[in-house]
Amino acid sequence: MKVKPLTDRVLVKIQESETKSAGGIIIPQTAQEKTQTGLVIAVGTDKDVIKVKEGDKVMYDKYAGAQIKIDGAEHLIVKMSDILAIIE
């Protein structure tokens, strides 16, 4: 399935959280905090507002966007204003 965001929206693939700590301890799913980083998959059509591009790794607001599943992977459609930073 292909999803193309409109206007100032950005499609972000949610990055999976770590399942092991730095010391090698396995963290159970129930104790893992929801990740707030992801990879930009597609951007909307409002080029004056959009400041990210496809392939950028970004950090977004914890309660942002609409969650959807595309080909079995979790994605979010967020407003550009909900993206907090580009991670380099």
Sequence and secondary structure as in RCSB ss.txt:
>XXXX:A:sequence
MKVKPLTDRVLVKIQESETKSAGGIIIPQTAQEKTQTGLVIAVGTDKDVIKVKEGDKVMYDKYAGAQIKIDGAEH
LIVKMSDILAIIE
>XXXX:A:secstr
      TTEEEEEE    SB TTS B  GGG     EEEEEEE S TTT    TT EEEE TT SEEEEETTEEE
EEEEGGGEEEEE 
